[in-house]
Each structure stands twice: as C-alpha cells, then as structure tokens.
Amino acid sequence: MSTIELRHLITKYLSHIDDVSFLKALKTIIESKAAEGIYHLSPEQTERVDLGRDQLSNGQTIPQEELQIEIDQWLGSK
C-alpha cells in the first residue's frame, strides 16, 4: 500500500471515530512526528538567510577559489 493510499484510508477511518480522548492521543502522536521534520529558524537566522539571498540576486558573490583562500587565511590566523 502506498503512502497516499494509507493516508486516505486513515482519513476515512478517522472520520468515523467519535472518541475524543482517542483522537487527542492520535493528535499528540501526529504532532510529535510532524515536528521532527520541521526546523525553525530564529529571527536572526532568517535575517541572515534573506541577506544572503539578496546578495546572490544582486550578483554579490565571490568565486569558490577566492573564498577558500579567505577561509584558509582566517583559519591560519586562529
């Protein structure tokens, strides 16, 4: 059975369940599983990602070789 088929089957079964405590338990299980795949950025991280995207859109990039030289110099000075 495919994932899509299984989701449809579960949805069908859920529509017939009236037990509130059982549904709340399922909700808890589903929320914990769904939260595993979600990574939330802090406002500062979101701002940095947006800045990087803007720089990329505006052509404000440097070649990989130049970046590697800067990294090597920075690591050498530590």
N, C-alpha and C positions, 0 to 999 in steps of 0.2 A: 504494500500500500504506500503510495507516495505521500509526501508531507502535505501537499494540498488536499488530497483525499482525506487524510487523517484529520486535518483542521476542520473540514466540512462536516465530517462525521461527529467530531466532538462538539461543534457548534449545534448540530442537530440535537444531540443528546442533552446539551446544556439548556436548550430552550424548553425542555420538559421537566427540569428539576426545579422544585419549589422550596427545597430545604435551605434556609438562609445560612445556617451555620456551615453546611457543606459548601455552599457557594463562596462564603467568606474564606474558608480554608483553601479552596481552589484559587481564589483571587490572590491570596498570600503566596502560594506556590508560583503562580504565573508571574507575579510582580518580581519575586526574587530572581527568577530565571531571566526575565526581560532586562532587569537591571545589570546583569552580568555583562551584557554586550554593549552597554552604554557608558561612554567616558565623558564626564562633564568637565569642561574647561573652566578655569577661573576667569574672572573679567580681565585680568592682566594677560592671561594666555590668549584669550580671544582677541584682545587688542593687538598683541604681537603677531598673531596669525593674519589678521586683517592688514596690518602694516606690511607684512611680507608679501601678501597678495597684491597690494597696491604697488609695491616696489617692482614686482615681477611684471605687472601690467604696464608700468611706465618704463620698462627696459632697464631698470636699475639693478643689473646683475653683474657678476664678475665670472670669468672663466674658471673652471674647476682647478686648473693648474695654479692659477694665481691664489685661489682660496687655500689650496694645500700648502703653498709657501707661507701664507699668513698663519695658518694653523701650526705648521712646524716651527715658525719663529715664536709664536705665542707659547707653545709647549716647551721650547728650548729655554725660554726666559723664566720658567716656573721653577 
